[in-house]
Amino acid sequence: MQISVAVIGGGPAGLMAADALIKRGHTVHLFDAMPSLGRKFLMAGKSGLNLTHAEPFDVFLSRFEKASADLEPALRALAPDAVQQWAEKLGTETFVGSSGRVFPKSMKAAPLLRSWLRELRGHGLITHVRHKWVGWSPTDALLFETPDGTVEVEAQACVLALGGGSWPSLGSDGAWVPLLGAQSVDVQPLKSANCGFDVDWSEHFRDRFAGTPVKSVMLSHEGRRLPGEFVVTQKGVEGGGIYAHAARLRDAIAENGSAVLTLDLAPGVDQARLEEKLGRPRGSRSFATHLKKTTGITGVKAGLLRECANDQLTTPASIAAAIKNVPLVLASPRPMEEVISTAGGVAFSELDEGFMVKSKPGLFCAGEMLDWEAPTGGYLLNACMAIGRQAGDAAAAYLEAMNGGDDGAHSDQPPG
């Protein structure tokens, strides 16, 4: 089969690349290994689809840390307000939550995905499901494994949007890494991001508190102090408060063998006040009852205090210090196949400003395949779509240059 442009991967990055190409008049063939498109997108929306984050753009951009400069043009072109406009043009009204996160009013991903696919197909998108990309033929054709055997596709341009290595059951299995490596493309090793961590809990603590949320705490690592909450699991800890520190914790474990996340169990009370309360006469009360009566700390928080700082629970001063500085020792990040997203991927040094692989003209990479990471809160989805859109626009420009000029309509408006 000979085509003009292939997009491989039917997640948000791939769909946005197809969206951009279609809007410039190109016929797009989209290939995906799964039986249907957008499976990880739908999974992400099961607990409420977090589209983006409504904070000042400079703050938003800073969440991408070392990748901020490389992603800035794409993110400015599809900033959070543009994502909201795009969703609303597809019939999905949005709202900003108290945390600044932006959600569809329905809190569901499926209606938005259906509307998006309906629009794209209405404008000529051709989809090929159960087509797993497995590399290139000796003549540089794209190779796909399908239920009917291997299929070769010759394309003038190709946008790869294959995801990272998380949720392999939904299609993001990282199988593309050796394929690009064989083309001498620098791919940084994939690793867990927005992940939980293993903790060596005692059997007593694990049996009593696994599955219990820990709310209203302050979490600190290497001077970075953030409010949040998390959940105790059989293996360790997970949740938003953990994910906010995950990248630094993961890297610290890689360097030192473990990492310490410091918990403030009473962030609204200073240490001197806690010491004064704990110093009140205890009488015949047990330690647990005295702790509850004086500080309000009970349940899983009291359990964490005993589990992680038991040797400090001797005097009112040492107990107060322990409450404000519980040392939670993390042993290892959870495996990639169960985390929200992955870090690592195609190095930005391999790509031009349109995310085209410099050593392989006509090949573009988009979304989580690139070497960047961000916390949860709408940043991941917004960036995947923004990168996809820029890659799609760049692929369109590449095709137009190859074919001697403009062969499609242009639009400078947000997608939708």
C-alpha positions in Angstrom: 0.0 0.0 0.0 1.3 3.5 -0.9 0.1 6.5 1.1 1.0 10.1 1.7 1.2 10.0 5.5 0.9 7.5 8.3 0.2 8.2 11.9 1.0 5.2 14.1 -0.7 5.2 17.5 -4.3 6.1 18.3 -3.8 7.9 21.6 -4.1 11.7 22.2 -0.8 12.5 20.5 -1.5 10.5 17.4 -5.1 11.7 17.1 -3.9 15.3 17.5 -1.2 14.8 14.8 -3.9 13.4 12.5 -6.2 16.3 13.4 -3.4 18.8 12.4 -2.7 17.0 9.1 -6.3 16.7 8.1 -6.9 20.4 8.8 -4.2 21.1 6.2 -5.9 19.0 3.6 -4.0 15.7 3.9 -5.5 12.2 3.8 -4.3 10.5 7.0 -4.1 6.7 7.6 -3.9 6.0 11.3 -2.6 2.6 12.5 -3.0 1.1 16.0 -2.1 -2.3 17.5 -5.3 -2.4 19.6 -8.8 -3.3 18.4 -10.0 0.3 19.1 -8.5 3.7 19.6 -7.7 5.8 22.7 -7.7 2.9 25.2 -5.3 4.6 27.6 -7.2 7.9 27.2 -10.4 6.1 28.3 -8.6 4.4 31.2 -7.3 7.8 32.4 -10.8 9.1 32.3 -12.3 6.4 34.5 -11.7 8.5 37.6 -12.5 11.8 35.9 -10.7 13.0 32.8 -8.1 15.6 33.8 -7.6 17.6 30.5 -5.2 20.3 31.6 -4.5 22.7 34.4 -5.7 26.3 34.7 -2.7 28.0 36.2 -0.5 30.9 34.9 1.3 29.6 31.8 4.8 30.2 33.2 3.9 28.1 36.2 2.3 25.5 33.9 5.5 25.4 31.8 7.7 25.0 34.8 6.1 21.6 35.7 8.0 20.1 32.8 11.3 21.0 34.4 14.3 20.1 32.2 12.1 19.6 29.1 10.4 23.0 29.5 12.5 24.8 26.8 12.1 22.0 24.3 8.3 21.8 24.8 7.6 25.5 25.2 6.7 26.2 21.5 4.3 23.3 21.3 2.7 24.1 24.7 2.3 27.8 23.8 0.6 26.8 20.5 -1.8 24.5 22.4 -2.0 26.1 25.9 -4.5 25.1 28.6 -7.1 27.6 27.4 -6.8 26.3 23.9 -7.4 22.8 25.1 -10.6 23.9 26.8 -11.8 25.6 23.6 -11.0 22.5 21.6 -13.0 20.3 24.0 -15.9 22.7 24.0 -16.0 22.8 20.2 -16.4 19.0 20.3 -19.4 19.4 22.6 -17.6 18.8 25.9 -18.1 21.6 28.5 -15.3 21.9 31.0 -14.9 23.3 34.5 -12.0 24.2 36.7 -11.8 22.3 40.0 -10.7 23.8 43.3 -7.1 22.5 42.7 -6.9 24.3 39.3 -7.4 21.0 37.4 -9.6 21.2 34.3 -12.2 18.4 33.8 -15.2 17.8 31.5 -18.4 18.5 33.3 -19.5 15.0 32.7 -16.2 13.8 34.2 -16.0 11.2 31.4 -13.6 10.6 28.6 -15.8 8.4 26.3 -18.1 11.2 25.0 -15.2 13.4 24.1 -13.3 10.6 22.4 -16.4 9.6 20.4 -17.0 13.1 19.2 -13.4 13.6 18.3 -13.2 10.4 16.3 -16.5 11.2 14.6 -15.2 14.6 13.5 -11.9 13.1 12.3 -13.5 10.3 10.3 -16.0 12.8 8.9 -13.0 14.7 7.5 -11.5 11.6 5.9 -9.4 9.9 8.6 -8.8 6.3 7.6 -8.2 3.9 10.6 -6.5 0.6 10.6 -6.8 -1.3 13.9 -5.0 -4.5 15.0 -2.0 -3.2 13.0 1.1 -3.5 15.2 4.1 -1.6 13.9 7.2 -3.8 13.9 9.8 -1.7 12.0 10.9 -1.1 8.5 11.4 -3.4 5.5 14.8 -3.5 3.6 13.2 -0.9 1.2 12.2 1.3 4.1 8.5 0.5 4.0 6.6 0.4 7.3 5.9 -3.1 8.5 2.8 -4.1 10.4 1.8 -7.4 12.0 -2.0 -7.9 11.4 -4.4 -10.9 11.9 -4.0 -11.4 8.2 -0.2 -11.4 8.2 2.5 -8.8 7.6 1.5 -5.7 5.8 3.9 -3.3 4.1 3.0 0.4 3.8 5.0 3.0 1.9 4.5 6.5 3.3 6.1 9.8 2.4 5.9 10.8 6.0 5.1 9.1 9.3 4.3 10.3 12.8 5.1 7.8 15.5 2.9 8.3 18.6 3.4 5.0 20.4 3.4 6.0 24.0 5.9 5.1 26.7 6.2 1.8 28.6 3.3 2.1 31.0 0.0 0.1 30.7 1.3 -2.4 28.1 -2.1 -4.1 28.2 -3.6 -0.9 26.6 -0.9 -0.7 23.9 1.9 1.4 25.4 4.5 -1.4 25.7 7.7 0.3 24.7 8.3 -2.2 21.9 9.4 0.6 19.7 12.6 1.3 21.7 14.8 -1.3 20.0 13.3 -0.5 16.6 14.5 3.2 16.8 17.7 2.1 18.5 18.5 -0.1 15.5 18.2 3.1 13.4 20.9 4.7 15.6 18.3 7.1 17.2 19.3 8.0 20.8 16.6 6.7 23.0 17.0 7.2 26.8 16.0 4.2 28.8 12.3 4.2 29.8 11.7 4.3 33.6 8.8 4.7 36.0 7.2 8.2 36.4 4.2 9.2 38.5 4.7 6.0 40.3 4.2 4.4 43.7 7.1 3.1 45.7 7.9 0.0 47.7 8.3 0.3 51.5 9.5 -2.4 53.8 6.4 -2.4 56.0 6.2 -4.5 59.1 3.6 -7.3 58.8 1.5 -5.7 61.5 1.4 -2.3 59.8 0.7 -3.7 56.3 -2.1 -6.0 57.5 -3.8 -3.2 59.5 -3.4 -0.2 57.1 -3.0 -1.4 53.5 -5.6 0.5 51.4 -5.9 3.3 53.9 -5.6 6.9 52.7 -3.3 9.3 54.5 -4.8 12.8 54.2 -3.8 16.4 55.1 0.0 15.9 55.3 3.0 17.8 54.0 5.5 15.7 52.0 9.2 16.9 51.7 12.2 15.7 49.8 15.5 17.5 49.3 14.0 20.8 50.4 10.9 20.6 48.2 7.8 20.7 50.5 4.3 20.1 49.1 0.9 19.4 50.6 -0.9 16.3 49.5 -2.2 12.9 50.4 -1.5 9.3 49.5 -2.6 5.7 50.1 -0.8 2.9 52.0 -0.6 -0.2 49.8 0.4 -3.8 50.5 3.8 -3.0 48.8 4.3 0.6 49.9 2.7 3.9 49.0 1.0 5.6 46.0 -1.1 8.6 45.2 -0.9 12.3 44.2 1.3 13.4 47.0 3.8 10.7 46.1 3.7 11.3 42.4 4.5 15.0 42.9 7.9 13.9 44.2 8.3 10.8 42.1 11.0 11.9 39.6 13.4 13.1 42.3 12.7 10.1 44.6 13.2 7.7 41.7 16.5 9.3 40.8 17.7 9.4 44.4 17.0 5.7 44.7 18.9 5.0 41.5 21.9 6.9 42.9 21.8 5.9 46.6 19.8 2.7 46.8 16.9 4.2 48.7 15.3 7.6 49.4 13.7 9.3 52.3 10.4 11.1 52.0 9.7 13.2 55.1 6.1 13.5 56.3 4.6 16.3 58.4 1.6 14.6 60.0 0.3 17.9 61.5 1.1 20.6 58.9 -1.3 23.2 60.5 0.4 23.1 63.9 3.9 24.2 64.7 6.3 21.9 66.6 6.4 24.1 69.7 2.7 24.0 70.0 2.7 20.2 69.6 5.4 19.9 72.3 3.3 22.0 74.7 0.2 19.9 74.1 2.1 16.6 74.5 3.6 17.8 77.7 0.2 18.0 79.4 -0.3 15.4 82.2 -0.9 12.0 80.8 -2.2 10.3 83.9 -3.2 6.7 83.3 -3.9 7.2 79.6 -2.1 5.0 77.0 0.3 6.6 74.6 -2.2 6.2 71.8 -5.0 7.8 73.8 -2.8 10.7 74.9 -1.6 11.3 71.3 -5.1 11.4 70.1 -6.4 13.7 72.9 -3.5 16.2 72.6 -2.7 16.2 68.9 -5.7 14.5 67.1 -3.3 12.0 65.5 -4.8 8.6 65.3 -5.4 5.7 63.0 -2.9 5.4 60.1 -1.1 8.6 61.0 -0.4 7.2 64.5 0.6 3.9 62.8 3.1 5.7 60.6 4.6 7.4 63.6 5.2 4.1 65.3 6.3 2.3 62.1 8.8 4.9 61.0 9.9 6.8 64.1 9.2 4.5 67.1 12.7 5.1 68.6 11.9 8.9 68.8 8.7 8.6 70.8 10.3 9.2 74.3 9.7 12.8 75.4 7.1 15.5 74.4 9.9 17.3 72.5 11.1 14.2 70.6 7.5 13.1 69.8 6.6 16.6 68.5 9.8 16.5 66.3 8.8 13.1 65.0 5.3 14.2 64.1 6.7 17.0 62.0 9.5 14.9 60.4 8.4 11.2 59.9 11.2 9.6 57.8 9.5 7.3 55.3 12.2 5.2 53.6 11.4 4.2 50.0 13.1 1.1 48.6 12.3 1.2 44.9 9.8 2.6 42.4 6.9 0.3 41.2 7.4 -1.5 37.9 6.7 0.4 34.7 3.7 -1.7 33.7 1.6 -0.5 36.5 2.6 3.2 36.7 0.7 6.2 35.2 3.5 7.3 32.9 7.1 6.8 32.0 10.2 9.0 31.7 12.9 8.5 29.1 12.4 8.1 25.3 13.7 9.8 22.2 16.3 12.4 23.1 15.4 16.0 22.0 18.9 16.3 20.5 17.7 13.8 17.8 14.8 15.9 16.8 14.3 19.3 15.0 11.8 21.9 16.2 8.9 20.0 14.5 9.9 16.7 16.3 11.2 15.2 13.1 14.1 12.7 13.5 17.1 14.6 12.0 18.7 11.4 10.7 15.5 10.1 9.2 13.7 12.8 7.3 10.0 12.3 7.1 9.8 10.5 10.5 8.3 12.4 13.4 7.9 11.4 17.0 5.2 12.6 19.3 3.8 12.3 22.8 5.2 10.2 25.6 7.8 8.7 23.2 9.9 11.7 23.8 12.3 12.2 26.8 10.1 14.3 29.1 8.0 13.8 32.2 5.5 15.8 34.2 3.3 15.3 37.3 -0.3 14.4 37.2 -2.8 17.3 37.1 -3.5 17.6 33.4 0.1 18.3 32.3 0.6 14.9 30.7 -2.4 15.0 28.5 -2.0 18.6 27.5 1.6 18.0 26.5 0.9 14.8 24.5 -1.7 16.7 22.5 0.5 19.7 22.0 3.4 17.7 20.8 1.1 15.7 18.5 -0.3 18.8 17.0 3.2 20.3 16.4 4.4 17.1 14.9 1.3 16.9 12.7 1.8 20.5 11.5 5.5 19.8 10.8 4.7 16.6 8.9 2.2 18.6 6.8 4.8 21.2 6.0 7.3 18.5 5.1 4.8 16.9 2.7 4.0 20.2 1.1 7.6 21.0 0.6 8.2 17.5 -0.9 5.3 17.9 -3.3 6.2 21.4 -4.5 3.8 23.5 -2.5 0.7 23.7 -0.5 -1.7 20.8 -1.2 -4.2 21.5 1.5 -6.0 24.2 3.5 -4.2 25.8 6.4 -5.6 26.8 9.8 -4.0 28.8 12.5 -6.9 28.2 14.9 -6.9 25.8 17.8 -7.9 22.3 16.8 -11.5 21.4 17.0 
